[in-house]
Structures are given as C-alpha cells and as structure tokens.
Amino acid sequence: MQANITTLDNGLRIATSNRSGTQTVSLGIWVKTGSAYEVEEENGISHFLEHMVFKGTPKRTSFQIDAEIEDAGGQTNAYTSREFTAFYAKMLKDDAELALDVLSDIVLNANFPEAELQKERDVVVQEIKQTIDTPDDIIFDYFQAKAFENQAIGRNILGPAEKVLNYEATELKNYRQSHYGTNNMIVCAVGNINHQKFVDMVNARFNDFKNKTNFKIEEQNYTGGFYAENRDIEQAHILLGFKGFDYNSDNYYPATIFSTILGGGSTSRLFQEIREKRGLAYTTYSFNNAHTRSGLFGIYAGTTNNELKELMPVITDEIKKICNEKVSEKELSRAKVQLKASMLMGLESSSSSAEIMARQLLIFDRVIPVKEMVSRIENVTLEDIQNTARNIFASTPTYALVGDIKAHPTYDQICNMLGR
C-alpha cells in the first residue's frame, strides 16, 4: 500500500494510493471526532450531525445528495464511532470528482433545515430503540459504560433519546465549528486515481476552509464494574472484560495476537472448550479494542440460563490457564498467520485500504508500511503473549449480562473464580 500524502496550506492532509488496473475509486473524508470527544450535555451529537449533513446544503436537497451518487452507479455512506466520523463513497474512476464534490459539500456546507431536523430526530430515536431491543448489541454499550464509568469514552455513541429530540441547528453548527477542522481531518482516495489531480480537486473545495478544532479531549481511565439486566428472552448474553491497551502501546500487537489465540476463531481455546467440547454456547469470542488513550479487552458468549452457571467457570478457568501455562509455538504461529492473512486480505479492498490509511494518519501521523505491520506481528514472542495475558487479567473485571440471567454468578463470585 504505497501512500502519497500532500498537506495543503491550510493544514488539511490528502492521501492517495493508486491502483491503475482497477475501474473504481474509494474515497472519503475522515474526522477524528466522535462520542468520546463530546461533553455529557452533547452526548449523541456527533452521530446526529453525521445523519443531518445528508439532509441538505444550499446547493443540494436531501434527495439530490443521494441521487447524484446513485445515478452514477456509486455508493455512499457514513458512520460515527467513539473517536472517528467518516463520510465515504465508492465510484467508477471517472466519477471520483463527483463524489468528492458531494461529500465536501455536505461536510462543509450542510445547513440543517428545520423540517429535516424534525424528521431525523425521530429516525435516530428509532435507531436508539432498535439497539435497545437487540440484546446482543446493547450489551456492548452497557459493557463500555461500566468499563469507563462516567466518562465520555464510556457513553453511548447514539446518545439518549431525550437529548437527540432537542438538538437544534445552532448546536449542530457550533459542534461542527469546534470539532471539524483541517488539523483533525483526512481526505483519502484509493483506486484508479492520480494523486496530483486528486489534490487539485480537494484544494478547489477546501482551500477556503481554515477552521481549527477547539475542544478538550477527556482522559480515558478504565474503571471496571458490573451490570445485569434480566429480560424475558431465550438467551443470556455475557461480556467479561479487562483493561486493554491503546493504539500506541508496545502491547498492541501482542494483545491482538493473544486475542486470536484465546478466542479469535474456531481453533481458539475458548471456541474449542466452550462450544466444541462442552456445547455451552453457539457463539463465543474474544476481542481487543484499542482507543487513542486506553483499551478494552473482552470475552463474549451467548448461552442459556441453564448453562450460565457452568459457562462462567469455564471462561475463568481458561483465563487462569493462559496466564499460568505457556502458549505453544503452534498456537502462536497459527495466530500470526491468521492476523497477517486478515490484514492482507483486507488491504485488497480499496474501501478498507482508504479506511486504514485515513485512520493511521489521524492516529499516528503517518501511514504504516505493510512490511512494518507484518514485522511487528512476526516479532511477537511467547514471552510477550504471556506477559500481555497477565497484564490484562490483573485488572479489575468488567462483567455485563443481558437476557435470561436468573442463575448468573455474581460479580464477587466472578472475582473469586479469577482468584481476586
């Protein structure tokens, strides 16, 4: 993935990677802001703003924004996470400028018409309700909230309905003014694109954009905690988590490989022990979520109330085993191959490559060469894995359950199972 990077006079960075043999271009605007950068009073505004920019500009109506992309056979979308907001499209190569014109227009010039505000408030509230009604989705919000209690990084991305219903155009404009600036935005394109031509396209649309961000980023301090919600449904959804590592940590790659060994696939320890040997759950896996200033390591399982009492001791036993017994060379080698293959396969997609390039520039101020990423994976040792495991599981647990959980082990019992 060869990256070409240009910085405009106003500080905006532009990145491209040319793939001349293809017929398409994936491009977008990535902004380093999200729910983790909101004060409590504006929780959910990043996500609501992401919705509202598609609802009209002085040049285009909501329908025209969608129609211009779709009439050219393209696709466009957006997302908001805790630390990033993105607006992106995939087009035929000759329509890249059209997509850039639409995306830049909505990001810079969206005017938030009152009639659209009223409708979209209701749409987002429906999205909030849908998430709440989906237990294997909402549990991750409850889990994050307990892991980082009373902090921006722990708050729900969608925000509470009562706040969303009251956001006005002035608040959206003020948030855009303070959180969208040339110092925290990347315009990126991957595909059949000429770098200098793309730079000229971007410069023509962003040259007058001189805005710099003006907001404070909270610290991200892991706390741990407990949440349980009984629901009249068939399954019990469980998350057990611990303090993880930020993107810049030396433990980032060891933690990612460790997660693969513990619960990253059908050959992982958790899958083999929980599903294959004991039949206690259909779905179980572990994950390593990095943030810019913190991280969260977690284990998920979905089971029934009858199996819950047996499942949790199995999970905690696997945790103790992997801390006290060395991982085998075969396990480590398999995990490295899986991680490298996943990364390299992902980079074959122009959309994924654009996403990776933009995020790396926003996090590390550079695009990390593929050879370097592969080398970091290869250099992880058995000792690194064991030290990482012990480091993770020494932290205070976060334990969250939603569903048919009448027989669930208590938080204190989980701590005892872990030897705390």
Buried (B, 14 or more C-beta within 10 A) or exposed (E): BEBBBBEBEBBBBBBBBBBEEBEBBBBBBBBBBBBBBBEEEBBBBBBBBBBBBBBBBEEBEBEBBBEBBEEBEBEBEBBBBBBBBBBBBBBBBEBBBBBBBBBBBBBBBBBBBEEBBEEBBEEBBEBBEEBBEEBBEBBBBBBBBBBBBEBBBBBBBBBEBEBBEEBEBEBBBEBBEBBBBBEBBBBBBBBBBBBEEBBEBBBEBBEEBEBEBEBEBBEBBBBBBBBBBBBEEEBBBBBBBBBBBBBEBEBBBBBBBBBBBBBBBEBBBBBBBBBEEEEBBEBBBBBBBBBBBBBBBBBBBBBBBEBBEEBBEBBBEBBEBBBEEEBEEEBBEBBBEBBBEEBEEEBEBBBBBBBBBBBBBBBEEEBBEBEEBBEBBEEBEEEBBBBBBEBBBEBBBBBBBBBBBEEBBEBEBBBEBBEE
